[in-house]
Amino acid sequence: MFENLSDRLERSFKILKGEGKITEINVAETLKDVRRALLDADVNYKVAKTFTDTVKQKAMGMNVLNAVKPGQLMVKLVHDELAELMGGESVGLNLKSKPAIILMSGLQGSGKTTFSGKLANMLKQKQHKRPLLVACDVYRPAAIQQLKVVAGQIAVPVYSEDDNKNVVEIAHHAIAEAKAKGNDVVIIDTAGRLAIDEEMMNEIETLKNAVQPDETLFVVDSMTGQDAVNTAKEFNDRLDFDGVVLTKLDGDTRGGAALSIRSVVTKPIKFVGTGEKMEAIDAFHPSRMADRILGMGDIVSLVERAQEQYDEEEARRLQKKIQKNKFDFNDFLNQINQIKKMGNLKDLASMIPGVGKAIKDIDIDDNAFKGIEAIIQSMTPKERTHPEILNTSRRQRIAKGSGTNIQEVNRLIKQFDQTRKMMKMVTGGGMGKMAGMMKGMPKMPKF
């Protein structure tokens, strides 16, 4: 997401490259191009105009230090204004009640049910909550079953009444169930509805008034672009929701919804969905998103995702094995699984400053580890823990069992041996040895 906008903004800033100072003429020319870039990204016209007018006003009122080039100053001004446009600060959930009630709303197909599961999983894993999912979509065929499937993936209970069409009754019964069984968060998944469907809008308005939720979230598919913003305004007029959730932010979307929605409805974007996995949910940070839009990466979010998968006890166990040169293929496989849990590989790589632009045209398959996993899983338990016994006949058997060839098996084992040596050097304090070893290695190709 935002790749086209990032490219357009970068071209806009080049207008100021080489200029000795900021003038009204070169700023106007740059911001004219910035406004076009925002409009092409499906940003609301009024929002785009106000944005560039504000940046121009700030730019003309600043004295440029000799150490700062005009282009650099413009990038900073645009970055800060983008962050402000998207809300300025990250806003979390209000979960003070016992149980806290979260009501989901949005159009049909926006991803409410899947997001309800992601949110429950996040609250369970990160905040050690005991969520209860409530099936209040009583119209769509198999909606209740879909919620049960999602809940089954994350081991969270679901409350449903298959023969009851009264969503207020279902919600009240679910809340009573949560109190009785000690669930401290109740997430109510509702039916998708159109803002023009008066009967359906009345129903969710009545449901909100009946349960008095701590949080009412509006879930919107960011791929719908400007329509998402218009729909959000209509829903907000009726429900006065507390925050927005943008789903499918990893899709082929121009990103205009993320940039416009906060200004139009004056409600914060609280979460974004970044993939299909239950772990693919992020709190929304305006400043970090501005970093990514301007090609600066998002190293803070990358570190946070890594920390979520970091287990101190496991790390200590692994360090001892590495020091004794006992790091084996089981450990290697565990490390791969931890990386996979962090999310989409291309999305992770794009968080590293300078890498996003370099890989934008490179297809990074999320199944990139499948071949490695197949090879390791074709080994016997003894072969995984004792890689030194992998002779030619064993390697041939592994190649057949994994659907690969002997060259791929040999390559993996060679890479594994090199990784194990380097890890032992690092943990053993042999950084000097490793540096000498790396000098003899071929250089990485430039993008």
C-alpha positions as CSV (number, residue, x, y, z in Angstrom):
1,M,0.0,0.0,0.0
2,F,1.0,3.6,-0.6
3,E,3.8,2.6,-3.1
4,N,2.4,4.9,-5.9
5,L,1.9,7.8,-3.5
6,S,5.4,7.4,-2.1
7,D,6.9,7.5,-5.6
8,R,4.8,10.5,-6.6
9,L,5.8,12.4,-3.4
10,E,9.5,11.6,-3.9
11,R,9.3,13.0,-7.5
12,S,7.6,16.1,-6.1
13,F,10.4,16.8,-3.6
14,K,12.9,16.6,-6.4
15,I,11.6,19.9,-7.7
16,L,13.3,21.5,-4.7
17,K,16.5,19.5,-5.0
18,G,19.5,21.7,-5.7
19,E,17.5,24.9,-4.8
20,G,19.4,27.2,-2.5
21,K,16.4,28.4,-0.6
22,I,12.6,28.0,-0.3
23,T,10.7,30.6,-2.3
24,E,7.0,31.0,-2.9
25,I,7.4,29.9,-6.5
26,N,9.3,26.6,-5.9
27,V,7.1,25.7,-2.9
28,A,3.9,26.3,-5.0
29,E,5.3,24.1,-7.8
30,T,6.2,21.3,-5.3
31,L,2.9,21.4,-3.5
32,K,0.9,21.5,-6.7
33,D,2.5,18.1,-7.5
34,V,2.0,16.9,-4.0
35,R,-1.7,17.7,-4.2
36,R,-2.0,15.8,-7.5
37,A,-0.3,12.8,-5.9
38,L,-2.8,12.9,-3.0
39,L,-5.8,13.1,-5.3
40,D,-4.4,10.2,-7.4
41,A,-4.2,8.2,-4.1
42,D,-8.0,8.8,-3.8
43,V,-7.6,11.4,-1.0
44,N,-10.7,13.6,-0.5
45,Y,-10.3,16.8,-2.6
46,K,-11.0,19.2,0.3
47,V,-8.6,17.3,2.6
48,A,-5.8,17.4,-0.1
49,K,-6.3,21.2,-0.6
50,T,-6.3,22.0,3.1
51,F,-3.2,19.8,3.6
52,T,-1.1,21.5,0.9
53,D,-2.3,25.0,2.0
54,T,-1.2,24.3,5.6
55,V,2.2,23.0,4.4
56,K,2.7,26.0,2.2
57,Q,1.8,28.4,5.0
58,K,4.3,26.7,7.4
59,A,7.0,26.5,4.7
60,M,6.8,30.2,3.9
61,G,7.0,31.2,7.6
62,M,10.2,29.3,8.3
63,N,13.8,30.4,8.2
64,V,15.9,27.7,6.5
65,L,19.0,26.8,8.4
66,N,22.2,26.6,6.2
67,A,22.6,22.9,7.3
68,V,19.1,22.0,6.1
69,K,18.4,21.8,2.4
70,P,15.0,23.1,1.2
71,G,14.0,19.6,0.0
72,Q,14.8,18.1,3.4
73,L,12.7,20.7,5.1
74,M,9.8,20.1,2.8
75,V,10.0,16.3,3.5
76,K,9.8,17.1,7.3
77,L,6.9,19.5,6.9
78,V,4.9,17.0,4.8
79,H,5.8,14.2,7.2
80,D,4.5,16.1,10.2
81,E,1.4,17.3,8.4
82,L,0.6,13.7,7.2
83,A,0.9,12.4,10.8
84,E,-1.4,15.2,12.0
85,L,-3.8,14.5,9.1
86,M,-4.1,10.9,10.3
87,G,-4.7,11.9,13.9
88,G,-1.3,12.8,15.3
89,E,-1.3,10.3,18.2
90,S,-2.2,6.7,18.5
91,V,-5.5,6.1,20.4
92,G,-6.1,2.8,22.2
93,L,-9.2,1.0,23.4
94,N,-11.3,2.0,26.5
95,L,-11.7,-1.3,28.3
96,K,-12.5,-0.1,31.9
97,S,-15.9,-1.8,32.3
98,K,-16.2,-5.4,33.6
99,P,-16.9,-6.9,31.2
100,A,-15.8,-4.3,28.6
101,I,-18.1,-4.4,25.5
102,I,-16.9,-3.8,22.0
103,L,-19.5,-3.4,19.2
104,M,-18.4,-4.0,15.6
105,S,-20.2,-2.1,12.8
106,G,-19.7,-1.7,9.0
107,L,-20.7,-2.7,5.5
108,Q,-21.1,-6.3,4.5
109,G,-17.8,-7.7,3.2
110,S,-15.7,-5.2,5.1
111,G,-14.1,-7.9,7.2
112,K,-15.9,-7.5,10.5
113,T,-16.0,-11.2,11.5
114,T,-12.3,-11.8,10.7
115,F,-11.3,-8.6,12.4
116,S,-13.4,-9.5,15.5
117,G,-11.3,-12.7,15.7
118,K,-8.0,-10.8,15.3
119,L,-9.0,-8.3,18.0
120,A,-9.9,-11.1,20.4
121,N,-6.6,-12.9,19.6
122,M,-4.6,-9.7,20.2
123,L,-6.4,-9.0,23.5
124,K,-5.9,-12.6,24.6
125,Q,-2.2,-12.8,23.7
126,K,-0.9,-9.3,24.5
127,Q,-3.2,-8.1,27.3
128,H,-4.0,-11.5,28.8
129,K,-7.8,-10.8,28.5
130,R,-10.5,-13.5,28.4
131,P,-12.6,-12.4,25.4
132,L,-16.0,-13.8,24.4
133,L,-17.1,-13.4,20.8
134,V,-20.9,-12.9,20.2
135,A,-22.6,-13.9,17.0
136,C,-25.2,-11.1,16.2
137,D,-25.1,-11.5,12.5
138,V,-28.4,-13.4,12.2
139,Y,-29.0,-12.7,8.5
140,R,-26.1,-13.8,6.4
141,P,-26.0,-17.6,5.7
142,A,-23.3,-19.3,7.6
143,A,-22.2,-16.1,9.4
144,I,-22.4,-17.8,12.8
145,Q,-20.4,-20.8,11.6
146,Q,-17.8,-18.4,10.2
147,L,-17.3,-16.8,13.5
148,K,-17.0,-20.2,15.2
149,V,-14.4,-21.2,12.7
150,V,-12.4,-18.0,13.3
151,A,-12.8,-18.4,17.1
152,G,-11.6,-22.0,16.9
153,Q,-8.3,-20.9,15.3
154,I,-7.5,-18.7,18.4
155,A,-9.2,-20.9,21.1
156,V,-11.8,-18.2,22.1
157,P,-15.4,-19.1,23.1
158,V,-18.4,-17.9,21.0
159,Y,-21.9,-17.2,22.3
160,S,-24.7,-17.8,19.7
161,E,-28.4,-18.5,19.6
162,D,-29.1,-20.2,16.2
163,D,-32.9,-19.8,16.3
164,N,-33.1,-16.3,17.8
165,K,-33.3,-13.3,15.4
166,N,-33.4,-10.7,18.2
167,V,-29.9,-9.3,18.4
168,V,-30.6,-7.2,21.6
169,E,-31.7,-10.4,23.4
170,I,-28.7,-12.3,22.1
171,A,-26.3,-9.5,23.2
172,H,-27.9,-9.3,26.7
173,H,-27.7,-13.1,27.2
174,A,-24.0,-13.1,26.0
175,I,-23.1,-10.4,28.5
176,A,-24.8,-12.4,31.3
177,E,-22.8,-15.4,30.1
178,A,-19.5,-13.4,30.2
179,K,-20.2,-12.3,33.8
180,A,-21.0,-15.8,34.9
181,K,-17.9,-17.4,33.3
182,G,-15.4,-14.6,34.0
183,N,-14.9,-13.2,30.4
184,D,-13.7,-9.7,30.8
185,V,-14.2,-8.5,27.1
186,V,-17.3,-9.1,25.0
187,I,-16.9,-8.5,21.2
188,I,-20.2,-8.3,19.4
189,D,-20.0,-9.2,15.7
190,T,-23.0,-7.7,13.8
191,A,-24.4,-8.0,10.3
192,G,-23.1,-5.9,7.5
193,R,-25.5,-3.1,6.5
194,L,-25.9,-0.3,4.1
195,A,-26.3,3.3,5.4
196,I,-29.3,3.7,3.2
197,D,-31.0,0.6,4.8
198,E,-33.1,2.3,7.4
199,E,-34.4,-0.9,9.1
200,M,-30.9,-2.3,9.5
201,M,-29.4,1.0,10.7
202,N,-32.3,1.3,13.3
203,E,-31.4,-2.2,14.5
204,I,-27.7,-1.5,15.2
205,E,-28.6,1.9,16.7
206,T,-31.1,0.1,19.1
207,L,-28.4,-2.5,19.9
208,K,-25.9,0.1,20.8
209,N,-28.4,1.9,23.0
210,A,-29.3,-1.3,24.7
211,V,-25.8,-2.6,25.5
212,Q,-24.0,0.8,26.0
213,P,-20.7,-0.5,24.6
214,D,-17.4,0.9,25.9
215,E,-16.2,0.9,22.2
216,T,-18.1,1.1,19.0
217,L,-15.7,0.4,16.1
218,F,-16.5,1.0,12.4
219,V,-14.7,-1.5,10.2
220,V,-14.0,-0.4,6.6
221,D,-12.4,-2.0,3.7
222,S,-9.6,0.4,2.7
223,M,-9.7,-0.9,-0.9
224,T,-13.0,0.9,-1.4
225,G,-11.1,4.2,-1.4
226,Q,-13.2,7.4,-1.2
227,D,-16.4,5.5,-0.8
228,A,-15.1,4.2,2.5
229,V,-14.9,7.8,3.8
230,N,-18.4,8.7,2.6
231,T,-19.8,5.5,4.3
232,A,-17.9,6.2,7.5
233,K,-19.5,9.7,7.7
234,E,-23.0,8.3,7.2
235,F,-22.4,5.6,9.9
236,N,-20.9,8.1,12.3
237,D,-23.9,10.4,11.9
238,R,-26.1,7.5,13.2
239,L,-23.9,5.7,15.6
240,D,-21.3,8.2,16.8
241,F,-18.7,5.5,16.8
242,D,-15.5,5.7,18.8
243,G,-12.9,4.6,16.2
244,V,-12.2,3.3,12.8
245,V,-10.6,0.0,11.7
246,L,-9.0,-0.2,8.3
247,T,-8.9,-3.7,6.9
248,K,-7.0,-5.1,3.8
249,L,-4.3,-2.4,4.1
250,D,-1.9,-5.0,2.5
251,G,-4.0,-5.0,-0.6
252,D,-3.6,-3.1,-3.9
253,T,-5.1,0.0,-2.5
254,R,-4.2,3.7,-3.1
255,G,-4.5,4.5,0.6
256,G,-6.8,7.5,0.3
257,A,-9.1,6.2,3.0
258,A,-6.3,6.1,5.6
259,L,-5.4,9.7,4.8
260,S,-8.9,11.2,4.5
261,I,-11.1,9.4,7.0
262,R,-9.8,11.0,10.2
263,S,-10.4,14.5,8.9
264,V,-13.9,13.8,7.6
265,V,-15.3,11.9,10.7
266,T,-13.0,13.4,13.3
267,K,-12.6,9.9,14.9
268,P,-9.3,8.1,15.3
269,I,-8.1,5.2,13.3
270,K,-7.4,2.6,16.0
271,F,-6.4,-0.5,14.2
272,V,-5.3,-1.8,10.7
273,G,-5.6,-5.2,9.3
274,T,-2.5,-6.2,7.3
275,G,-3.2,-9.7,6.1
276,E,-5.3,-12.8,6.5
277,K,-3.6,-14.4,9.5
278,M,-5.1,-13.9,13.0
279,E,-1.9,-12.1,14.0
280,A,-2.2,-9.6,11.2
281,I,-3.4,-6.7,13.2
282,D,-1.6,-3.5,14.2
283,A,-2.4,-0.6,16.4
284,F,-2.5,2.5,14.1
285,H,0.4,5.0,14.7
286,P,0.0,8.1,12.5
287,S,3.7,9.1,12.7
288,R,4.9,5.6,11.8
289,M,2.4,5.5,8.8
290,A,3.8,8.9,7.6
291,D,7.3,7.4,7.8
292,R,6.2,4.5,5.6
293,I,4.4,6.8,3.1
294,L,7.6,8.8,2.7
295,G,9.8,5.7,2.3
296,M,11.5,6.1,5.7
297,G,10.5,2.6,6.8
298,D,9.0,1.7,10.2
299,I,11.7,0.1,12.3
300,V,9.8,0.7,15.6
301,S,6.9,-1.5,14.4
302,L,9.3,-4.1,13.1
303,V,11.0,-4.3,16.5
304,E,7.7,-4.5,18.3
305,R,6.6,-7.4,16.1
306,A,9.9,-9.2,16.8
307,Q,9.5,-8.6,20.6
308,E,6.0,-10.1,20.5
309,Q,7.5,-13.4,19.3
310,Y,10.5,-13.2,21.6
311,D,10.5,-15.6,24.5
312,E,13.3,-14.9,27.1
313,E,13.4,-18.5,28.4
314,E,13.6,-19.9,24.9
315,A,16.3,-17.4,24.0
316,R,18.4,-18.5,27.0
317,R,17.9,-22.2,26.1
318,L,18.9,-21.5,22.5
319,Q,22.0,-19.5,23.5
320,K,23.3,-22.4,25.6
321,K,22.8,-24.8,22.6
322,I,24.6,-22.4,20.3
323,Q,27.5,-22.1,22.7
324,K,27.8,-25.9,22.8
325,N,27.4,-26.1,19.0
326,K,24.2,-28.0,19.5
327,F,21.9,-25.7,17.4
328,D,20.0,-28.1,15.2
329,F,17.3,-28.2,12.5
330,N,14.5,-28.3,15.1
331,D,15.8,-24.9,16.4
332,F,16.1,-23.7,12.8
333,L,12.5,-24.6,12.1
334,N,11.3,-22.8,15.3
335,Q,13.1,-19.6,14.2
336,I,11.4,-19.8,10.8
337,N,8.0,-20.2,12.5
338,Q,8.6,-17.1,14.6
339,I,9.5,-15.0,11.6
340,K,6.3,-16.2,9.8
341,K,4.2,-15.2,12.8
342,M,5.5,-11.6,12.5
343,G,3.5,-11.2,9.3
344,N,3.7,-10.7,5.5
345,L,7.4,-11.0,4.4
346,K,7.3,-8.1,2.0
347,D,5.5,-5.9,4.6
348,L,8.2,-6.8,7.1
349,A,11.0,-6.0,4.7
350,S,9.4,-2.6,3.7
351,M,9.6,-1.6,7.4
352,I,13.4,-1.4,7.1
353,P,14.5,2.1,6.1
354,G,15.5,2.2,2.4
355,V,14.4,-1.3,1.6
356,G,10.7,-0.6,0.7
357,K,11.6,1.2,-2.5
358,A,14.2,-1.3,-3.4
359,I,11.8,-4.3,-3.2
360,K,8.6,-2.7,-4.6
361,D,8.9,-4.5,-7.9
362,I,10.1,-7.7,-6.4
363,D,7.6,-10.4,-5.6
364,I,8.3,-11.9,-2.2
365,D,6.2,-15.0,-1.8
366,D,4.8,-15.7,1.7
367,N,5.5,-19.4,0.9
368,A,9.2,-18.7,0.5
369,F,9.9,-21.0,3.5
370,K,7.9,-23.9,2.3
371,G,10.8,-25.6,0.5
372,I,13.0,-25.3,3.6
373,E,10.2,-26.6,5.9
374,A,9.5,-29.5,3.6
375,I,13.2,-30.5,3.6
376,I,13.5,-30.3,7.4
377,Q,10.2,-32.1,7.9
378,S,11.4,-35.0,5.7
379,M,14.3,-35.6,8.1
380,T,14.0,-38.2,10.8
381,P,14.0,-36.9,14.5
382,K,17.6,-38.2,14.8
383,E,18.7,-36.4,11.6
384,R,17.3,-33.1,12.8
385,T,19.1,-33.2,16.1
386,H,22.4,-34.7,14.6
387,P,22.9,-33.0,11.2
388,E,26.4,-34.5,11.0
389,I,24.9,-37.9,10.1
390,L,23.4,-36.6,6.8
391,N,25.3,-38.6,4.3
392,T,24.6,-38.8,0.6
393,S,22.0,-41.6,0.8
394,R,20.1,-39.8,3.6
395,R,20.1,-36.6,1.6
396,Q,18.7,-38.4,-1.5
397,R,15.9,-39.8,0.6
398,I,15.1,-36.4,2.0
399,A,15.1,-34.8,-1.4
400,K,12.5,-37.4,-2.6
401,G,10.4,-37.0,0.5
402,S,10.3,-33.2,0.3
403,G,9.7,-33.0,-3.5
404,T,13.0,-31.2,-4.0
405,N,16.3,-32.2,-5.5
406,I,19.7,-33.2,-4.0
407,Q,21.2,-29.8,-4.9
408,E,18.5,-27.9,-2.8
409,V,19.1,-30.2,0.1
410,N,22.8,-29.8,-0.1
411,R,22.4,-26.0,-0.3
412,L,20.2,-25.9,2.8
413,I,22.6,-28.0,4.8
414,K,25.6,-25.8,3.7
415,Q,23.7,-22.6,4.7
416,F,22.7,-24.2,8.0
417,D,26.3,-25.1,8.8
418,Q,27.4,-21.5,8.0
419,T,24.7,-20.1,10.2
420,R,25.6,-22.4,13.1
421,K,29.3,-21.3,12.9
422,M,28.4,-17.6,12.8
423,M,26.0,-17.9,15.7
424,K,28.6,-19.7,17.8
425,M,31.1,-17.0,17.0
426,V,28.7,-14.2,18.1
427,T,27.7,-15.9,21.4
428,G,31.3,-16.9,22.1
429,G,32.5,-13.4,21.8
430,G,34.3,-14.1,18.5
431,M,33.1,-11.0,16.6
432,G,36.6,-10.5,15.2
433,K,36.7,-14.0,13.8
434,M,33.3,-13.5,12.2
435,A,34.3,-10.2,10.7
436,G,37.3,-11.8,9.1
437,M,35.2,-14.7,7.9
438,M,32.7,-12.3,6.3
439,K,35.4,-10.4,4.5
440,G,36.0,-13.4,2.3
441,M,32.3,-13.8,1.5
442,P,30.8,-12.5,-1.7
443,K,29.1,-9.1,-1.5
444,M,25.4,-8.8,-1.6
445,P,24.1,-7.7,-5.0
446,K,22.8,-4.1,-5.1
447,F,19.2,-3.5,-5.9
